[in-house]
Amino acid sequence: MTEIVPGGAASASSADLLIVPVFADLTWGPGAESTVDQLGPWVTGYLESREFSGAKSQLAVVPGGDLPFGAVAFVGLGDEADAESLRRAAGAAGRMAAPYASAATTLHLVDVEGAVAAVTLGYLLGSYRFDEYRSEPKPRRNERLELLDAIEGSEAEIQEAEAVAGGVILARDLINQPAVDKSPEVLADRANALSDDISVEIVDEIEAAERGYGGLLAVGAGSTNPPRMVIMRYEPAGAEPYLALVGKGIVFDSGGLSLKPAKGMEDMKTDMAGAAAVYGTMQAIAELGLPIRVLGVAPLSENMTGGAAQRPGDVFTAYNGKTVEVLNTDAEGRLVLADGLGIAAETEPDLIVDIATLTGAAKVALGPTVGAIVGNDDDAIAAVEAAARFAGESMWTLPLERSYRPLLDSPVADMKNIGDRWGGAILAALFLSEFVDERPWVHLDIAGPGRADKAQDYVSTGGTGFTVRTLVELAREMAKKG
């Protein structure tokens, strides 16, 4: 990641690029007016000719003239700044700063609480690239961002934001990895590279059968790559609050015998975004040293069409003993989550949160950038909503409409894995609610925002790491309340 450091006055900086904020209607933000005065009156005319008005995330770059910087970037904040607009502006700046070896900014001097953390996080996420598989990656020179006129205490804010950014970037890297290189076994082993403060238990297919992880094994039956259950524990001494995270980890989803069309498979390497979010969140929480116990469960499986694949009409027994008739093998994420939720529930946490790219219905309802929240406890839902707002991740709550539950009734088992055509996101949540043993539980369906088709501000093309920021903030708040 780019190094971010507190700095002094602009006149003492040796950075190649200066980034300054501008509000709507070319209203200069901190550091911008003095910069324009030194550059000369031509700047205003130039910006107007480029239709730069200071709208949110707008960018314009001019030569540095007599300033000690090679270039100056003006970045828009719109009518009024908040933490999210700062994150987005910094993300846009981080994306364009790639050719410059070093940059300096005054964005963090905007009068917003947590501005240093917002700028740090946005810049680091905007700078993200996944070039591992390019034979000739685009050269990236930007190695350092200096926060000019930084106040005392900035270092702590920077470090905290770096930890969160590191968790998001880890999740993005895992999601963007091609499925051929992240079999359940390989992805499970990646958990061993997390913080030394996280203990890791990896359950193979043989032990999974002994323990009764029926959903995990049913989904993975058609693949030559056997499934894995990853159980991670972060347990700092003296911590009392207890959060359990369960992430869907389908490393590739062909749909199984209910085969997807070819176009529908192109992005299915991202169907483990929930598990990736659990990895990234666990790592960030451990690095921050939050005083909270966290259980992370990642059921990892590959949904393929081999000769042993589960068939429509098959029945399996989940970890909690309930039986499920599988009518659509492409509704597989909820099957592995059933076991993961059962594992979490038996440890009696204060709150269970599951994260999954689960239903196209959630994306139809809320679009590509908003996640769905469904849960069985109003206080738990409110806590997740508040954490999402603070983190700047867009989510909307759908009802756990229990009158729909009969639509999951099966004539041969306790339930079936699909219902009728309508309300698919709610029906999937109702299915999952059968495995939480009435513990406080929130389900996050990230089928839309888990992946981005185009880059914008701090969001990169491909895996986004969505929910890591929300979950870290949720853990932070739970830790405060003790």
N, C-alpha and C positions, 0 to 999 in steps of 0.2 A: 504494500500500500504506500501511497504518497506520505511522506513525513510532514506532519503539521506541527508548527512551533509558534509560540508567542513571540512577538517581535516588538521593535521600538518604532521610532518615527519613520515616515516614508522617506525622508531625506537621507536616512542612514541605510536604507535597504539597497541590496544589489540584485534584486529579483529581475527576471526578464520580462515579466508581465505584471501589471497592476490591475486589479479588479475592483471597481467601485460601484455602489448601488445608486439607482435612479428610480424615483417614484413616478407615478403617472403624470403626464403633461410636462415632462422634462423638469420635474422637481428634484433637485439634487439631494442625494442622501449623504451620509457621513463620508468625508474625504473627496466627494465628487466635485463640489464647487471649487475648492482650492486647486484641484487637478485641472479643471476647465480653465480657471484663471491663468494657470501657468502654460497651458497649451495654446491659448489664444481664442479670440472670438469666432474663428472659423469653425470650431467644434460644434457649436449649437446648430449652425446652418447645415453642416455635414450630417449630423444625426437626423435633423428634420428631413433632409433629402433622402435619407435611407429609411424614412418612415419609422424611425425609432422614437417611441413616445414614453418609454418607461413602463410599458405594459408587462404583466407578469412573465418572467423568464425570457424576455426579449434580450438579444445580445447585439452589440456593435463594437467593433475593434478599430482603433485608430493608432497611428504611429505615436511613440512616446515623446517625440520632439526633444526639448531640452530637459525633460524629466530623467531621473536615473533609471528609467524602465524602457525597454525596447518597444513596448506596446502597452496600450491601455484598453481594457475591456469594460464597457458600460453594461450593466445587467439590470433588467427591470424588476421592480417589486410590485407594480400596480398601485392601486389607490392607498392601500394600507398594509403594512407588513405584519405577519405573525410568524410563528416558528415554522410552519409548513411552507409559507412562501419563501422564507429564508433558505430552507432545505432545498427547495426547487431551484431557486436562483443559484445557489452554490453548486447544485448538481449540474445545471446548464453550463456554469463556468468551468467546472471540472471536466466536462466533456470536451469543451473547446480548447482547454489549456494543454492538451496532450503534446503539442509540438514545442512547448516552452519548458526549459529545464527547471525553472523555478518561477513561482508566482507569489504575489503578495496581495492582500485584500483588506478592505475596511468594512466588508459586509457584516462582520460580527459586531460592529459598533452601532448598528441599528438598534433602537430602543425596544427590544423584545426580550422577555425573560428567557434565559437559556439560549441566547443567540450564538454563543461560542460553540455549544454542542450542536446546534442546528446546522451551522455552517460547516463544521467539521464532518458531520455525518453526511450531509448532502454532497459535499465536495468529494469525499471518498467513494460514495456510491456512484456519483456521476462519472468518476474516473475509471470505473470498472470496465474491464474487457475480458473476454474469454477467447484467447488466441492459441490455446494449447494444440489445436489440430491444424493450424495454418503452417504451410511450409515456409512462408515468408511473412511473419507477422508484421503489421504496421509498426513502424518505429514509434516508441513512446518515450519521451524524454522527461516528462514532468515528474520530478522526484520530491519536490518540497513546496509547501504553502506556508507563507509567513502571515500571521495575524497581526497587523500593524497596530501600534498603540495599545497592546493587550494589557488588561488590568490584572491585578494580583488574583490568583486563583484560577486563571485560565487553564493552567496545566491539568488540573483535575478534571475540568469539563472536557478537555481534549481527550484525555485518556479514557474517560467513560464512553464518549462517542466513538472512539476507535474500537473499543471492545464490542459495541453493538454493531458497528460497521463490519467488523471482522466476522461476526456471526452471520450477518446477511450475506456477505461475500462467500463464506463457506457454503451456505445453502445454495447460492447461485452456481457455484462451481460444481457441486454435486448434481444439481438438476441439469446443467448443460452438458455434462459428460454423456457421450453416446451410450446407449444401453449395452452394447457389446463389451464395454469396458467397466460396467458396474453391475455385474451379476449380484444376486443376493449375498453370496459369499464375500465378494470383493467389497461391496458397500458395507456389509457388517464389519469387516475388518477395519474400515475407515474410522469406526467409532473408537478403536484403540489409539488413534492419534489425537483424540481430544485431550482436554486438560487432565493433568495427573490427579486432579481433585475429583474426577469422575470415574467411578468404577463401572466396568463393562462386563456384562454376561451375554454370551452369544450361544443361542440354542440351535443346534443343527436339526435336520429333518428327522433323525432317529429319536432324539430326545423329545422333539416336538410331538411325535406320535405318542410317546410314553406319557407326556404331560396332558395330552388331549387338545392340542391346538388344531382342531378340525378345520376351521376356516382357512387358516394359513396353508395347510396341506392340500385342501381341496383346490384352491386357486393355483398352487404350484405344481399340481400333479401332471400337467401336460408339458412341462418344461424340462429340458435336460439339466438346467441349473436349479438345484434344489433350494427351497426357501430357508430363511433364517429368521429367528426372532431375536431382536437386540433389546436388551434391558439395561438401561443406564441409570446410575444413581449418583446424585450429588447430595451429600449429607454433611454439611459443616457442623462442627461441634456446637451444641447448645441451640441449634435452630429448631423452632417449633412449628411454624407454618409449613404446610405440606401440599405441594402442587404436583399433579400428575399430568404429563403430556403424552399423547398417543398420536403418531403420525402415519398416515397411509404411505406404504412403501412399495408400490407396484413399479418395479424397475423398467418394465415394458408391458404394455397392454395391447395385445392383438384382438382382444375381445373373447379369446377362447373359441369354442365351437360356435358361439353366437358372434361370428367373425365381423369385425369392423370393415368398412370399405377402405381401400388403400389410402385415400386422402385422410381418413380419420385416424390412421396410424402414424402419420408423419411426425407428430409432436408427442407421441406417447412415451418417449424417454422422460418426459416431465411428470409422469403420473406418480412419481415418488416425492413430489414437492412437499407433501406433509411430513414425511420422514426427514427430508432435508431441513425443514424448518425446525424440527425437534433437535437435530444435531446442532444447528447453528445457535439455537436458543440455549441449549445446555452449555455450549462452549462460552457464550457471552456471559451467562449467569455465573459460571465458575470463574471467569476472568475478572468479573466485577466483584467477586467474593460476597454475593448477596447472602444474608443470613436466613435462608429458607431451604427446606429439603425439597428436592425435585426428583421425580421419577420420570424418565424418558423411555417410552416404549415405541419401537419401530418394527412392525411386522413387514418383512421384506419378501416379496415373491414376484414371480414372472408369470403372466397370464398368457399361455401359449396353447397350441392346438395339437400337441403330440398324441400318440395313441392311447396314453393313459389319462388324457384330459377329462375333467369332469364333464358330464353330459347334462343338458336340460332335463330336469326331472329327477336328478340325483338328490340325495339327502345326506347332509353331514351333521355331526354333533359338535357344537362350539365348546369352547373351554368351560363356559359356565353351565354346560349340560343341556342347553336348549338345542332343539333340532331345527334345521333349516332346509326347506326344499328350494333348490336352485333352478329357477325357470329361465333365467337369462344369465349366461356365464360372463356377459359384459358388465354386469352389475356386481363386480368382484371386489371392489375396494371395501365395501361394507362388510364383506366376509372376513377379510383379514383384520379389519378394525374390531370386529366382534370379539376375537381372541385378545387383541391388545387391550380393549376396554375391560374385558374380564380380568386380565392380569392387574390392571390399574385399580379396579374397584375392590378387589380382595385385600388390598393394602390400606384401604379406608383413608384416602387422602381428603383434605379439606375441599379440594376442587379438582375435577378432571376436565381437561380440554383436549378435544381431538381436532386434528387439522388434516384436511383431505381435499384433493382435487376430485370431488365425488360425483357431482351430477351436472350434466349439460343444462338441466332445468334451472339451476342456480344462475348460470350465465345468461340464460334466456330472460330470467326475471330481473337481474340486476346489472347486466352488461359485463364488459370485459375488465373493469377496474374496481368493482365493488364486491367484497366478500359477503357471504351470508352467515348470520349468527342464528343458531337455534339452541334452545336449552330447556332444562327442566326446573330451573331455579332463578327467580327474578333477581335476587341479589347477585348471583354469579353472572348473569347476563349483563347487569348494569356495570359490574366491575370490568368485564371484558370490553363493553362499549366505551367506558371511560378511558381505558388503556389504549384502545384503538384511536380515539380522538386525540389523545396526548401524543401518540406516536405518528399521527398523520396518515394512518392507513384507513381507507374508506370501507366501512362495513355497515350492513343494515340487518335488522333483526326480523326474522320470519317466525310465525307462530308454530309451536309444536301442537298442531291441531289433532287432539286425541280422538276426535270423532272419525278421523280417517283410518285409525288403526285396524278396523275390520277388513280393510282392503289388503292387508298383509296376511290374512288368515289362509292357511293351507289345509286341504282335505287329508293330507298324509303326514304332516309334521307340525311342529309348534307354530311355524310361520313360513312364509315364502320370501324370497329376496327382492321381489318387485311387486308393485301394485298396478293400478290403472295408469292411463297415460298422463293424467293431470296431477299437478302438485308433487312432481318427482323429488324435489329437494326436501320437502316436508316429509314425504314417505320414507326417504332414506334416513332422515333424522329419527323418525319414529322407530325404524328398524334398529338403529344404533342404541336408542334409549332402552331397549330390552336387555342390554348387556352391562349397564352401569350400576346395577344393584341399588337404584334409588339414591346414589351419591349425587351431590351437586355436580352438574355436568353441563358443559357448553360445547357445541359442535360448530366448527368453522369450515364452511364449504368454500374453497378457494379455486374452484374450477375456472373462473374468469381471471382474477388477478394473480394467480400463481405463475402465469406466463404472459409475456408481452410480445406482441408481433412487431412492434417498432419501439425504438428508444425515444425517451422523452425525459428531459430534466435529469433526475437521479435514477430513473428506471431504465434498465438496459434491455436490449432485445434478448428474448429467451427467458430463462428462469429469473424470477424477481426476488426470491427470498421473502415473499409476502408473509406476514404474521410474526416474523422474528422480532421486529421492533415492538409490536403489541404485546407479545408474550413476555419479553424482558421487562417491559413496563408493568405488566400485570404481576409478575414475580416481585418486582421492586415494591409495589404497593402492598402486596400481601406480607412481605417481610417487615414493612413499617408497622403494620397493624399487629404483628406478632401473633 
